[in-house]
Amino acid sequence: MLKLLLTALAIAIAGFISLSGTATDAGQIATGTFVGASDHITTGSVQIVKNDDGSHTVILGEDFSLDGAPDPRVGFGYDGEFDVATNSGLLASLDGKQSFTVPAGVDPAAYNEVYIWCLKFNVPLGVATLN
C-alpha cells in the first residue's frame, strides 16, 4: 500500500513540474503607454501577453483612460497605420483594466503599435508604441 501511495505521489509531482514548465513559455512580450490622438485624451499602459496555448491577449492597465468616443476598438498598427483586421474588440469601459483576445492568425510581433480606434469615424483615439 505504501509503495502504491509513493508511486501516486511521484506521478503527481512529475505532472506538477511538467505543468510548471509550460507556464514559462507564456508571458509578457511587449508593453507601451497610450498617447491621445485626434483631439482625444487617452492615457495608461498596455501589455501584450503570450498565453500558454500560443494565443495572445492585449491587457489595458488599471491606469487606462479614454475621454470618450463612439465605438472604440482595440487593435494593432504599424508605423502610424491601423490594421482593421487586428480588431480585438470593443472597449467594455472608458477606464480601467480590460483584456482582449487577439484574433487567431494575427501575430502581434508584426506590429509596433496598439490602437484605440474609433471604427464609426475611422480615426485613432489613442496609440501606444510597443517596446
C-alpha positions in Angstrom: 0.0 0.0 0.0 2.8 2.4 0.9 4.5 1.6 -2.5 1.3 2.5 -4.3 0.9 5.7 -2.4 4.6 6.7 -3.1 4.1 6.0 -6.8 1.0 8.1 -7.0 2.8 10.9 -5.2 5.7 10.7 -7.6 3.4 10.9 -10.6 1.6 13.9 -9.1 4.8 15.7 -8.5 6.1 14.9 -12.1 2.8 16.2 -13.5 3.1 19.4 -11.5 6.6 20.0 -12.6 5.7 19.5 -16.3 2.8 21.9 -16.0 5.0 24.5 -14.3 7.5 24.2 -17.2 4.7 25.0 -19.7 3.9 28.3 -17.9 7.4 29.6 -18.6 6.6 29.6 -22.3 3.9 32.3 -21.6 4.3 35.8 -20.5 4.6 39.5 -21.4 6.1 40.1 -24.9 5.6 43.9 -25.2 4.5 47.0 -23.3 3.5 50.5 -24.1 1.9 53.7 -22.9 -1.0 55.4 -24.7 -0.9 58.9 -26.1 -4.1 60.6 -27.3 -4.9 61.1 -30.9 -7.5 63.1 -33.0 -8.0 65.6 -30.1 -8.8 62.7 -27.7 -7.3 62.2 -24.3 -6.1 58.6 -24.0 -3.7 57.6 -21.2 -2.4 54.5 -19.5 -0.4 51.3 -20.0 -0.9 48.3 -22.3 0.8 45.0 -22.4 0.8 42.1 -24.9 0.9 38.7 -23.3 1.5 35.3 -25.0 -0.7 32.6 -23.4 0.3 29.0 -22.8 -1.8 27.9 -25.8 0.1 30.2 -28.2 -2.7 32.8 -28.4 -2.2 36.4 -27.4 -4.0 38.9 -25.1 -4.0 42.6 -25.0 -4.3 44.0 -21.5 -5.1 47.6 -20.8 -3.7 48.6 -17.4 -5.7 49.8 -14.4 -4.4 53.3 -15.3 -6.1 53.2 -18.7 -8.4 56.0 -19.5 -10.2 57.4 -22.6 -12.2 60.6 -22.6 -15.0 59.1 -24.7 -15.9 58.3 -28.3 -18.4 56.1 -30.1 -17.4 52.6 -31.0 -13.8 52.5 -29.5 -11.9 49.3 -30.5 -8.6 47.8 -29.6 -6.2 46.7 -32.4 -2.7 46.8 -33.8 -0.9 49.0 -36.3 2.5 49.6 -37.8 4.2 53.0 -38.2 1.0 55.0 -37.9 -1.3 52.7 -39.9 -4.1 50.9 -38.1 -4.8 47.4 -39.4 -8.6 46.8 -39.1 -8.0 43.0 -39.4 -6.5 43.1 -36.0 -9.7 44.4 -34.3 -9.7 42.7 -30.9 -12.9 44.1 -29.6 -15.0 46.9 -28.2 -13.9 48.6 -25.0 -16.0 47.4 -22.1 -15.4 50.7 -20.2 -13.7 54.0 -20.8 -11.3 53.3 -18.0 -9.6 50.6 -16.0 -8.1 47.2 -16.6 -9.5 45.2 -19.6 -8.4 42.2 -21.6 -8.9 41.4 -25.3 -8.1 38.2 -27.1 -6.1 38.9 -30.3 -7.8 37.3 -33.3 -6.4 34.0 -34.5 -3.9 34.5 -37.3 -2.8 37.9 -36.0 0.9 37.9 -34.9 1.5 40.9 -32.5 5.2 40.7 -33.3 4.4 42.0 -36.8 3.1 45.3 -35.3 4.8 48.1 -33.3 1.7 49.9 -32.0 -1.6 49.2 -30.1 -4.5 51.5 -31.1 -7.7 52.6 -29.5 -9.6 53.1 -32.8 -13.0 54.7 -33.5 -14.5 52.3 -36.0 -17.5 54.5 -36.6 -15.4 57.5 -37.8 -12.3 55.6 -38.8 -9.9 57.7 -36.7 -7.3 56.9 -33.9 -8.3 57.8 -30.4 -5.0 56.8 -28.8 -1.8 55.0 -29.8 0.8 53.1 -27.7 4.2 52.4 -29.2 5.3 48.9 -28.2 8.7 48.3 -26.6 
